[in-house]
């Protein structure tokens, strides 16, 4: 029964690969930061509601479309839309997804490359020395970001690792990497969380996260929770759709979507527990940049016993999480070339990965190394440079618009009997559950995502 395109070896393979895609820099850096900014408790509840009411149904929609279409996002939309309202125009959603994958990977890989540098620093002991001198971590980070050669090197190494995994294909590459790295990631995360539980700031951290103060909630934080849910769950560009196209028919779509979303949310919450325990223990200020991950946190690690081991473990964790995410981004682009352009996996991965690397060099040089690239500005204040420009474009436009169109297609264009036929396979007897999904995907998800897009246009708000 094995498809020539490749297939997960089983239920667990799909779940680990998709959870690997979802769990990434979005959970470990962005989620703690915006949770802090939105004052914890109530925001956490709203985030969980956003995952359950919007994220989960769109994730189910992507898996349903992917498994039914059995192709990359472009091919899936072309096949499923044939003879329906909109017809071939729906392919554009697929193209937008492939383009978003290309763009996101070209800058995500640069940040991912930083983790490699910091693993080396931690293992070699230099990070401890930097942490011991006031401002040395900040100065190091600033100089490192502006060092074009070092930025390109990290980006190259990370793209190399990503391409190597994708080259081996669905089962022998992507699934195998996720099967090894994801359990290790959970182990490190749980280790760090247990450690956090012994710090003085743990109680305050738990209260901050789980004792809601609804007075702190604003419309902006509600919409921000929704945008974060999108990025964190890897939705809106066909990454989960592509992974769904390798899923076996006998595996349950609702159950898988639930498990992936729950794992992703759990990792975000654990990251908060770890970081806030440390932050409250030392009464630190949380600043608004990549800084927290690479300047604030290392300083604190070295105030704790075993700081070198903690720091190394932490950056290895971030690198693992990032790698399984970059793999999913490249797989979307590669699968497009494999299915649509009829390239071999080798040719697709090397050419597309190479193209993303070359394009990404511009991002690597846009953090200070190159003047014009670092200062170009399309989206206004705080969005200087190619890197920030592309991140803004992807997170604020491509993903929400893609997600809205995916929800509309799955809810309104695909007939109910078709989506039911897909859900039923692997989850017989889930009629009530299916009816619930249909309601969420037709009404709740489009309205909520529409609200995000509306707010970006008319209120000038930002989501990543
Ligand atoms: N979800 C990942 C994170 O939180 C990033 C990511 C991987 C992603 N693939 C994606 C985001 C596809 C949007 C779409 O870091």
Boltz pocket constraint, residues with backbone or C-beta under 6 A from the ligand:
constraints:
  - pocket:
      binder: B
      contacts: [[A, 21], [A, 22], [A, 23], [A, 24], [A, 25], [A, 26], [A, 27], [A, 230], [A, 231], [A, 232], [A, 233], [A, 234], [A, 235], [A, 236], [A, 237], [A, 239], [A, 325], [A, 326], [A, 328], [A, 329], [A, 399]]
      max_distance: 6.0
